[in-house]
Amino acid sequence: MTDALNQGAVGLRQQIGHFAHLTDTEWNAIVPHLSIVSFKKHQCFVKQGVVANQVALVLDGLFRQFYMKDGDERTTYFFLEEQLVGAYMSCVTGQPSPVTIEALSDSTCIAFSYTVLTTLFSQYNGWQLFGRRFAEYIMVSLEERMVGLLTRSPEERYLDLLTGNQKEFLQQVPQHYIANYLGITPVSLSRIRKRVSRK
């Protein structure tokens, strides 16, 4: 295993460990299936309309998830360093992905096949527990996003970003993408930022 792959594997095991403890035997079952993948800025990890079967941990860089509707991009999520990235709906259903995931900077990931992961779910209790807890994590994240869009104003959602555990991405993401994520125009975001800075 190369140094980069070894370091990436260590990081991946740490992140998986936040959801479930894996024995050495359970962990070693995925090691042969890991690979380092590099992306240039604006290169796609997943394309809308194409079936996805890869999951990865972002080692460095940043990714944006979006879909196209009536010719417009609608940003739905950002994946930062030390986060697992993938088009999970497509992976689970085997249907074409409803979203595109693109790199917003030159980025590096450690990746593996979702098909391999589902095999591990059926073979090892530790992996099965990881799968359940990670699915619960995604479900809660999606519900939080939905409730925020339905019940909170754009300014409240922006303040949530400022105080949330992902606030560091505000420094890395172009403002027009943040505006798109909040469902507002860049001009509206600029006004919100000015109001917030005066408080």
N, C-alpha and C positions, 0 to 999 in steps of 0.2 A: 504494500500500500504506500503510495507517495505521501510526502509530508502534507501537502495540501488536502489530500483525501483523508488522511489520518486526523488532521486538525478539524476538518469539517465533520467527520464522524463523531468526534468527541463532543462538538457543539450540538449535533443532532441528538445524540443520546441524552445530553443534559436537558434539551427542550422536551423530548419525549418523557423524560423523568418527571416533568412537572405534572404529567397526567397519570403516569403509571410506572412503577418500578419494574424493570426488566432484569431477569437473571442474565448471566453471561451467555448461557446457552440460547436464550431467547434473542438477545441482542446479536449474537454471532450469526443467527439465521438470516439477517438482512444485510450483513456486511458485504457479501459478494455481489450484491445487487446495487450498491451505491456508486455514484459517479459524480465528478465535478463538472458543472456546466457553466459556461460563461456567456453573458449576454451584452451586446452593445446597446447603447442608449436607443430607445424606441424599438428594439428587437422584441418580438412577442414570445412569451412563454406559452401562451395559449391563444388561439384565434377563435373569435366568435364563428359558429357554424361548423367547427371541426371537433371531432370527438377527442376528448382529453384523457390521458392515462398516466400522467406524471404528477407526483407530489414532490416538493422540495423545501429545504430550509434555506432561507436567504442568509448567506454568510456575509456579504457586503453589497451595498446598493439599495435600491428602492424600486418597487413595482406598483403600478396603478391598474385597478380592475375597472372596466367600463363596458357598456353595451351601446350599440347604435340604435336610435329610434328616430324615424322620419328624418334621417340624414344628420342628426345631432348626436354627439357623444354624451352619455350620462355616466358620470363617475360614481362608483358604488363602494369602493374600498381602496385602501393603500396597504401594501405589505412591506414592512420594515425589516431591518436586520434582526436575526434571531426569531423570525416568525415563519411558520409553515405556510407555504403558498401552493394553491392548486385550484382548478375549476372543479370543485367537489361535486356539484350537481351532475356534471357530465361524467365524471369518474364513476359515480355511484350508479347512474342510470344507463350509461353506455350511449347516451344520446349526444348529438352535437352541442357544444358548449354555447350557452346563451350570452357569454361574456368573453371579452378579450382581456388578457393580462399582459401588459407591456412593461419593459424596463424604462424607468425614468432617468436612469444613469447607467453607466457601465456597471454591471452587477455579476456576482458569482453565487452559485447555489450548489448544494449537494442534493442530488435528486435520486429518486427511485420510482419504480413502477407501482401504480395503485393495484394492479393485478397481483403483484408480489405481496403487497400489504394485506389484501383480502385472504390470500393463502395463509399468511401468518396468523390472521384473526382466527382461522379455523383450527390451527395447530397448537397455539400457545395461549395460555390463560392471560399472561402479561400483555400480549399484543391485543387480545380481545378486550381487556380492560381499557387499554389505551384507546382503541377504536370507539368504545362507548363514551368515554369521557371527552374525547376530542369532538365527537358528534354533538354531545351536550353543549360543549363550549361554542361550537359554530351556531347551534340553535339559539343560545342565549344572545350571542353577538348579533345575529340577524333580527331577533325580536327587539333588542335595544335600538338598533338602527331604525326599524319600522316605527316603533313607538316615538322615537325622537322626531322623525319626519312628520308624524301625524299630530303630535301634541306640543311640540316646542317651536318657537319662532327661529328664523335663521340666526338671529343674534344670540339666542340661548344656545343653539347648536354650536355656534362658533365659540362661545364661552366654555362649552363642554370640551371642545378640542383643546383650549388653552389650559384647562385644569386636569384633563384626562391623562391616562398613562401613555398616550401616544402623541403628546404635545410636541415632542421633538421633531416630528415629521413636518410641522408647520414651517420650520426653518429650511427644509430640504425641498419642499414641493412648490412649484410655481403657483402664484396666487390664482391664476385663472382655473387651475385644476381644483384648488380648494373651493373656489366659488362654485364650480360645477358640482363638486361633492355635496355642498350645502344646498344646491338647487337654486342658486341665485346668480346674478350677473357679477362680473368683476367690479363694476361701478358700485353695486350695492355692497359688496364685500368691503370695498375701500371706505365707504361711509360707516359701516359697522366698526371697522378697525379704528377709525377716528373717534367714534363715540366711546368705544371701549377704552382707548388710550387716555381720554379725558376724565374717566371715572376714577 
